[in-house]
Amino acid sequence: MGAATAREFAAQGATLILADLDRAGAERVAEQCQSLGAGTVSVAVGDVSRSDFCDETVNAAVESHGSIDVLVTPAGTIHRRLAEPAMLTGGVMGVIDVLYVPRSLAWLATAQALRS
């Protein structure tokens, strides 16, 4: 979902910052975006469930580009064993960390950076 969204924005000439744990995958998407007509495309490698990474990435974006017009947070995961009783204690928190925490951290970091 994130790659498809990035490619759609690229086709509109957007400047993009792609954040991912997988450098090779993000760089592949960045190359595709460049070929579709994106403005500048940067890759930030890190864990979006960590507030320090979100803060650094957002602050760098604002410093480099002046503002953030659109923030897309498609980070996700799937855990096939989630229905098993043992997963209801430990596994659920890992899924929540990836599905919900990054969105909150990214929005907070963006709001703080744009207020400065």
C-alpha positions as a Markdown table, in Angstrom:
| # | Residue | x | y | z |
|---|---|---|---|---|
| 1 | Met | 0.0 | 0.0 | 0.0 |
| 2 | Gly | 2.8 | 2.4 | 0.8 |
| 3 | Ala | 4.7 | 1.8 | -2.4 |
| 4 | Ala | 1.5 | 2.3 | -4.5 |
| 5 | Thr | 0.7 | 5.5 | -2.7 |
| 6 | Ala | 4.2 | 6.8 | -3.2 |
| 7 | Arg | 4.1 | 6.0 | -6.9 |
| 8 | Glu | 0.7 | 7.8 | -7.2 |
| 9 | Phe | 2.2 | 10.9 | -5.5 |
| 10 | Ala | 5.3 | 10.6 | -7.7 |
| 11 | Ala | 3.2 | 10.7 | -10.8 |
| 12 | Gln | 1.9 | 14.0 | -9.6 |
| 13 | Gly | 5.4 | 15.4 | -9.3 |
| 14 | Ala | 5.5 | 15.3 | -5.5 |
| 15 | Thr | 8.6 | 15.5 | -3.3 |
| 16 | Leu | 8.7 | 12.3 | -1.2 |
| 17 | Ile | 10.4 | 11.0 | 1.9 |
| 18 | Leu | 10.1 | 7.2 | 2.1 |
| 19 | Ala | 10.5 | 5.8 | 5.6 |
| 20 | Asp | 11.0 | 2.0 | 5.9 |
| 21 | Leu | 13.0 | -0.7 | 7.8 |
| 22 | Asp | 14.0 | -2.2 | 4.5 |
| 23 | Arg | 16.6 | 0.0 | 2.8 |
| 24 | Ala | 16.7 | -2.0 | -0.4 |
| 25 | Gly | 13.0 | -2.0 | -0.8 |
| 26 | Ala | 12.7 | 1.7 | -0.1 |
| 27 | Glu | 15.4 | 2.5 | -2.6 |
| 28 | Arg | 13.6 | 0.3 | -5.2 |
| 29 | Val | 10.4 | 2.3 | -4.7 |
| 30 | Ala | 12.4 | 5.6 | -4.8 |
| 31 | Glu | 13.9 | 4.7 | -8.2 |
| 32 | Gln | 10.4 | 3.9 | -9.5 |
| 33 | Cys | 9.1 | 7.2 | -8.1 |
| 34 | Gln | 11.9 | 9.1 | -9.8 |
| 35 | Ser | 11.1 | 7.5 | -13.1 |
| 36 | Leu | 7.4 | 8.5 | -12.7 |
| 37 | Gly | 8.4 | 12.1 | -12.4 |
| 38 | Ala | 8.7 | 12.7 | -8.6 |
| 39 | Gly | 10.5 | 15.8 | -7.4 |
| 40 | Thr | 13.1 | 14.9 | -4.8 |
| 41 | Val | 12.9 | 11.4 | -3.4 |
| 42 | Ser | 14.7 | 10.7 | -0.1 |
| 43 | Val | 14.9 | 7.4 | 1.9 |
| 44 | Ala | 14.9 | 7.3 | 5.7 |
| 45 | Val | 15.7 | 3.9 | 7.1 |
| 46 | Gly | 14.4 | 3.2 | 10.6 |
| 47 | Asp | 11.6 | 2.0 | 12.8 |
| 48 | Val | 8.5 | 4.1 | 12.6 |
| 49 | Ser | 7.3 | 2.8 | 16.0 |
| 50 | Arg | 10.2 | 4.7 | 17.6 |
| 51 | Ser | 9.4 | 8.3 | 18.5 |
| 52 | Asp | 13.1 | 9.4 | 18.0 |
| 53 | Phe | 13.0 | 8.2 | 14.4 |
| 54 | Cys | 9.7 | 9.9 | 13.7 |
| 55 | Asp | 11.0 | 13.1 | 15.2 |
| 56 | Glu | 14.2 | 13.1 | 13.3 |
| 57 | Thr | 12.6 | 12.2 | 10.0 |
| 58 | Val | 9.9 | 14.8 | 10.3 |
| 59 | Asn | 12.3 | 17.5 | 11.5 |
| 60 | Ala | 14.6 | 16.7 | 8.5 |
| 61 | Ala | 11.7 | 17.0 | 6.1 |
| 62 | Val | 10.6 | 20.3 | 7.5 |
| 63 | Glu | 14.2 | 21.6 | 7.5 |
| 64 | Ser | 14.8 | 20.5 | 3.9 |
| 65 | His | 11.5 | 21.3 | 2.4 |
| 66 | Gly | 9.9 | 24.0 | 4.6 |
| 67 | Ser | 6.7 | 22.1 | 5.4 |
| 68 | Ile | 4.8 | 18.8 | 5.1 |
| 69 | Asp | 1.7 | 19.0 | 2.9 |
| 70 | Val | 0.6 | 15.4 | 3.2 |
| 71 | Leu | 1.6 | 12.7 | 5.7 |
| 72 | Val | 0.8 | 9.1 | 4.8 |
| 73 | Thr | 1.4 | 6.4 | 7.4 |
| 74 | Pro | 0.8 | 3.0 | 5.7 |
| 75 | Ala | 3.1 | 0.9 | 8.1 |
| 76 | Gly | 1.5 | -2.4 | 8.8 |
| 77 | Thr | 2.0 | -6.0 | 9.7 |
| 78 | Ile | 0.0 | -9.2 | 9.8 |
| 79 | His | 0.3 | -12.0 | 12.4 |
| 80 | Arg | -1.2 | -15.2 | 11.3 |
| 81 | Arg | -1.2 | -16.7 | 14.7 |
| 82 | Leu | -3.0 | -13.8 | 16.3 |
| 83 | Ala | -6.1 | -15.9 | 17.1 |
| 84 | Glu | -4.1 | -18.3 | 19.3 |
| 85 | Pro | -4.5 | -17.8 | 23.0 |
| 86 | Ala | -0.8 | -17.2 | 23.7 |
| 87 | Met | -0.7 | -14.5 | 21.0 |
| 88 | Leu | -3.5 | -12.5 | 22.8 |
| 89 | Thr | -1.0 | -11.4 | 25.4 |
| 90 | Gly | 2.3 | -10.9 | 23.7 |
| 91 | Gly | 1.5 | -10.9 | 20.0 |
| 92 | Val | -1.2 | -8.3 | 20.1 |
| 93 | Met | 1.1 | -5.6 | 21.5 |
| 94 | Gly | 3.6 | -6.2 | 18.6 |
| 95 | Val | 0.8 | -5.7 | 16.1 |
| 96 | Ile | -0.4 | -2.6 | 17.9 |
| 97 | Asp | 3.1 | -1.2 | 18.0 |
| 98 | Val | 3.2 | -1.4 | 14.2 |
| 99 | Leu | -0.3 | -0.5 | 13.3 |
| 100 | Tyr | -1.2 | 2.3 | 15.7 |
| 101 | Val | 1.9 | 3.7 | 17.4 |
| 102 | Pro | 3.6 | 4.9 | 14.2 |
| 103 | Arg | 0.6 | 6.9 | 13.1 |
| 104 | Ser | 0.4 | 8.7 | 16.5 |
| 105 | Leu | 4.1 | 9.3 | 16.6 |
| 106 | Ala | 4.3 | 10.6 | 13.1 |
| 107 | Trp | 1.3 | 13.0 | 13.6 |
| 108 | Leu | 2.7 | 14.3 | 16.9 |
| 109 | Ala | 6.2 | 14.9 | 15.4 |
| 110 | Thr | 4.7 | 16.6 | 12.4 |
| 111 | Ala | 2.5 | 18.9 | 14.6 |
| 112 | Gln | 5.4 | 19.8 | 16.8 |
| 113 | Ala | 7.7 | 20.5 | 13.9 |
| 114 | Leu | 5.2 | 22.7 | 12.1 |
| 115 | Arg | 4.5 | 24.7 | 15.2 |
| 116 | Ser | 8.1 | 25.6 | 15.7 |
